[in-house]
Amino acid sequence: MKNTFLLLLVPLFAFSSNYSKCGSCHGRTADWKSIGTERSLKSHSESELLNKMRYYRDEQPNKSALSRAMSNRLSGKSDKELKDLVKTIIDFKAKSESIESECSYQIL
């Protein structure tokens, strides 16, 4: 029963207000590989995420639709807002790892 209860909590933390617009492409808990990417957001380190977000916010990356979408989402965000967004993604990773460890079963 404990394991079932923990699995039901996943949607409760899935849409933090600063992440809500990201979920349609990156998944509710940042675990999808979006189109044109090799890895999910959760697989990146905190510094990788922050650097990539700053790049999309500050630079004018190539003119692909994906780059424009990321630039549009992040333009005007402060460093604090970006750090909060990265913290949310890192929290998703920690919470999912915690749930996985709670739900793991040993096969004999």
Phi, psi and omega per residue, in radians:
M1 nan -0.684 3.124
K2 -0.991 -0.759 -3.111
N3 -1.138 -0.687 3.120
T4 -1.125 -0.731 3.138
F5 -1.080 -0.766 -3.141
L6 -1.097 -0.682 3.133
L7 -1.139 -0.548 3.134
L8 -1.280 -0.316 3.139
L9 -1.369 -0.303 -3.078
V10 -0.917 -0.864 -3.125
P11 -1.114 -0.383 -3.113
L12 -1.163 -0.584 3.133
F13 -1.770 0.003 -2.996
A14 -1.199 -0.626 -3.075
F15 -2.019 1.289 2.985
S16 -1.123 2.548 -3.027
S17 -1.034 -0.593 -3.128
N18 -1.428 -0.117 3.126
Y19 -1.903 -0.158 -2.957
S20 -0.968 -0.635 -3.133
K21 -1.356 -0.269 -3.093
C22 -1.462 -0.475 -3.003
G23 -1.079 -0.480 -3.106
S24 -1.151 -0.499 3.107
C25 -1.817 -0.614 -3.019
H26 -1.784 -0.008 3.139
G27 1.600 2.683 -3.081
R28 -0.999 -0.555 3.139
T29 -2.149 0.531 3.046
A30 1.097 0.526 -3.076
D31 -1.861 0.005 3.092
W32 -1.540 2.592 2.917
K33 -1.560 1.998 -3.125
S34 -1.350 2.903 -3.081
I35 -0.969 2.293 3.084
G36 1.449 0.113 3.131
T37 -2.022 2.748 -3.120
E38 -1.633 -0.483 -3.022
R39 -2.392 2.768 3.056
S40 -1.347 2.846 3.113
L41 -1.057 -0.666 -3.108
K42 -1.119 -0.332 -3.108
S43 -1.471 -0.115 3.132
H44 -1.577 2.676 3.049
S45 -1.348 2.913 3.140
E46 -1.042 -0.767 -3.119
S47 -1.199 -0.648 3.085
E48 -1.068 -0.804 -3.133
L49 -1.072 -0.821 -3.107
L50 -1.113 -0.744 3.120
N51 -1.107 -0.747 3.125
K52 -1.138 -0.728 3.138
M53 -1.142 -0.713 3.085
R54 -1.099 -0.695 3.116
Y55 -1.051 -0.867 -3.137
Y56 -1.131 -0.598 3.141
R57 -1.269 -0.761 -2.959
D58 -1.654 -0.578 -3.060
E59 -1.701 2.926 3.008
Q60 -1.873 1.520 -3.118
P61 -1.095 3.105 -3.105
N62 -0.873 2.885 -2.987
K63 -1.507 0.298 3.132
S64 -1.135 2.738 3.138
A65 -1.056 -0.652 3.141
L66 -1.146 -0.761 3.128
S67 -1.121 -0.713 3.110
R68 -1.126 -0.698 3.125
A69 -1.078 -0.798 3.134
M70 -1.137 -0.764 3.126
S71 -1.066 -0.737 3.127
N72 -1.109 -0.710 -3.126
R73 -1.179 -0.588 -3.008
L74 -1.765 -0.197 -3.124
S75 -1.111 2.434 3.132
G76 1.465 -0.095 3.121
K77 -1.386 2.427 3.079
S78 -1.394 2.909 3.070
D79 -1.046 -0.656 3.125
K80 -1.102 -0.739 3.114
E81 -1.109 -0.701 3.099
L82 -1.134 -0.737 3.124
K83 -1.112 -0.678 3.093
D84 -1.120 -0.695 3.108
L85 -1.119 -0.764 3.096
V86 -1.093 -0.728 3.118
K87 -1.062 -0.700 3.103
T88 -1.047 -0.787 -3.135
I89 -1.138 -0.736 3.115
I90 -1.131 -0.657 3.086
D91 -1.113 -0.679 3.072
F92 -1.001 -0.782 -3.116
K93 -1.084 -0.826 -3.132
A94 -1.108 -0.734 -3.125
K95 -1.187 -0.684 3.138
S96 -1.207 -0.639 3.081
E97 -1.154 -0.663 3.105
S98 -1.130 -0.761 3.127
I99 -1.137 -0.732 3.118
E100 -1.062 -0.712 -3.133
S101 -1.212 -0.594 3.091
E102 -1.193 -0.543 -3.049
C103 -1.716 0.012 -3.113
S104 -1.289 2.487 3.128
Y105 -2.142 2.493 3.101
Q106 -1.562 2.233 3.108
I107 -1.641 2.173 -3.121
L108 -1.619 nan nan
